[in-house]
Amino acid sequence: MMTKQSYQAYKQQSVMTMTSTEMLTMLYDGILKELYLVNKAFEVKNYTEINRGLQKIQRILSHLKTTLNMNYDIAKNLMSLYDYFSWIVTQANLKKDPAKLDEVAEMVAELRESYIQADKNARMHA
């Protein structure tokens, strides 16, 4: 039986050996998962879960922003996009209105697929 300590060690090791695309995919998946859970929480007006989920999304977006290499134009574009996502998430939390969260989910899903495709293309040409 796996103990909590050995599970944590396994989890840390798996994160440490991920490629940058795998890590990015995991972070985008985390945003998408939380958006799904937040939408479900909005349906039943569970404001504690809404707040928890939206704060978690904010932390993921903050992490994504800190990892950008601003020497590239794409990073500047991604920074603007992540700032926009953060603004929508903040507004949804403050106003308790999920109206624009679907837009964020669609755009994050597109980013996720674009990175996966770019990684496949890079591997094919390597």
C-alpha positions, 0 to 999 in steps of 0.5 A: 500500500502506498503511503501519503509520503511515498505518493508525494515523492512519486508526484514530485518526481513525475512533475520534475521529469515532465517536458515543458509541453507536458507541464503546460498541458497539465496547467491548462488541464487544471484551469479547465477542470476548475472552470468545470467545477466552478460552473457546477458550483454556480448552478447550485450557488455554492459560493465557497466552491466558486471562490476556491476554484476561481482562486485556484485558477488565479494561482495557475494563471499567475504561475503561467505568467511568471514562467514566460520568457519576455524576450519573445513576442509570443510571450508578450501576447500570452501575458496579455491573454493571461491578464485578460483571463485573470480579469474575467476570473476576478470579475466572475468572483466579485460579481458572482457571474459566470457569464464569460467563463465559457470564453476563457475555457474555449480559449484555454482549450485552444491554447492547450491544443495549439501547444500539443500540436506545436510539440508534435510538429517540433518532434517530427522535424527534430 
